[in-house]
Structures are given as C-alpha cells and as structure tokens.
Amino acid sequence: MKYSGKLELTWVNKDKETQIEPRILIEKKEFSYGDVDSENLLIHGDNLIALKALESEYFGKVKAKKDVRNEEVLEKAKVGIRWCKYASTCDPDKKKWHYLLVADDVIEEGNSLKHTLGLAESIGE
C-alpha cells in the first residue's frame, strides 16, 4: 500500500464497484407524522440503499446556475429526457419518470424536496 501523507478511508475491495439492488420502501404508519400530503420522507437505514430505492422516482441533476444553459449540459439533459420517456414505458409499476435539472442556487436547507423540484429548470427535447 502506498502512503500519500493524507488520511484516507479504506476497506476491503474499495476499488471494486458496488452493485446495489433496488429496494422497495414500505411506509410504517406507526412512524408517520406531520402533513400526509407533503411528500417529505424520513428514511431509516443505509443511505446508499435508500438512495437506490429513491432513484426511480427522483432522477435529476444538480448544476451550477451558470452552467444550466451550457450546450453540453443541455445535450446531456436531452439524453436524460429520452431515457426517462423510455423508462416510463418499461416500468412494471407504470411510474412516470421525469428528468429534472436543478440549479444549485435553489437548494436551501429547510426546503422540501417537492418545493426544490418545483424550481427545477424546464428543459425541452
């Protein structure tokens, strides 16, 4: 092992890509509270597994405000939009997928996910 003089987290097979299977989130009513229409989620568990479970519903990209209209970003967004349209036709649960481009200046502590996604940039194909 080569040391660089910096602290580093390390574990067995760190250099191998981890394959995470998608999971289904199940609501436990006894732990629910607050406004049932808010779409806010409190998830208990492994962060990576939770993110993978949310991936199919919340698929988006955060970009610096100055880069949102960059030609390369817009081209990637168009590919993402086409992928979401295709995924919507293949989803066994008939979920409709959406591509959202979120500028970094709309993300603020305390804002709900629904509010933040409502401020996403509209990208046409």
Contacts in CASP RR format, 6 or more apart in sequence:
PFRMAT RR
TARGET T0000
AUTHOR 0000-0000-0000
METHOD contacts of the structure
MODEL  1
MKYSGKLELTWVNKDKETQIEPRILIEKKEFSYGDVDSENLLIHGDNLIA
LKALESEYFGKVKAKKDVRNEEVLEKAKVGIRWCKYASTCDPDKKKWHYL
LVADDVIEEGNSLKHTLGLAESIGE
18 48 0 8 1.000
20 48 0 8 1.000
20 49 0 8 1.000
20 52 0 8 1.000
21 52 0 8 1.000
22 52 0 8 1.000
22 53 0 8 1.000
22 55 0 8 1.000
22 56 0 8 1.000
23 49 0 8 1.000
23 52 0 8 1.000
23 53 0 8 1.000
24 53 0 8 1.000
25 41 0 8 1.000
25 43 0 8 1.000
25 50 0 8 1.000
25 53 0 8 1.000
25 54 0 8 1.000
31 42 0 8 1.000
31 44 0 8 1.000
38 112 0 8 1.000
38 114 0 8 1.000
39 112 0 8 1.000
39 113 0 8 1.000
39 114 0 8 1.000
40 112 0 8 1.000
40 113 0 8 1.000
40 114 0 8 1.000
41 54 0 8 1.000
41 113 0 8 1.000
43 50 0 8 1.000
43 53 0 8 1.000
43 54 0 8 1.000
56 87 0 8 1.000
56 91 0 8 1.000
56 95 0 8 1.000
56 97 0 8 1.000
57 95 0 8 1.000
58 113 0 8 1.000
58 117 0 8 1.000
59 84 0 8 1.000
59 97 0 8 1.000
59 98 0 8 1.000
59 99 0 8 1.000
59 100 0 8 1.000
60 99 0 8 1.000
60 100 0 8 1.000
60 101 0 8 1.000
60 102 0 8 1.000
60 120 0 8 1.000
61 76 0 8 1.000
61 77 0 8 1.000
61 100 0 8 1.000
61 101 0 8 1.000
61 102 0 8 1.000
62 102 0 8 1.000
62 103 0 8 1.000
62 104 0 8 1.000
62 107 0 8 1.000
63 70 0 8 1.000
63 73 0 8 1.000
63 101 0 8 1.000
63 102 0 8 1.000
63 103 0 8 1.000
63 104 0 8 1.000
64 103 0 8 1.000
64 104 0 8 1.000
65 103 0 8 1.000
65 104 0 8 1.000
65 105 0 8 1.000
67 73 0 8 1.000
68 101 0 8 1.000
68 103 0 8 1.000
68 121 0 8 1.000
73 101 0 8 1.000
74 123 0 8 1.000
77 99 0 8 1.000
77 101 0 8 1.000
77 123 0 8 1.000
77 124 0 8 1.000
78 123 0 8 1.000
78 124 0 8 1.000
78 125 0 8 1.000
80 99 0 8 1.000
81 99 0 8 1.000
81 123 0 8 1.000
81 124 0 8 1.000
81 125 0 8 1.000
82 125 0 8 1.000
83 97 0 8 1.000
83 99 0 8 1.000
84 97 0 8 1.000
84 98 0 8 1.000
84 99 0 8 1.000
85 97 0 8 1.000
87 97 0 8 1.000
88 95 0 8 1.000
88 96 0 8 1.000
88 97 0 8 1.000
91 97 0 8 1.000
99 123 0 8 1.000
100 117 0 8 1.000
100 120 0 8 1.000
100 121 0 8 1.000
101 120 0 8 1.000
101 121 0 8 1.000
101 123 0 8 1.000
102 116 0 8 1.000
102 117 0 8 1.000
102 119 0 8 1.000
102 120 0 8 1.000
102 121 0 8 1.000
103 119 0 8 1.000
103 121 0 8 1.000
106 116 0 8 1.000
106 119 0 8 1.000
106 120 0 8 1.000
107 116 0 8 1.000
108 116 0 8 1.000
END
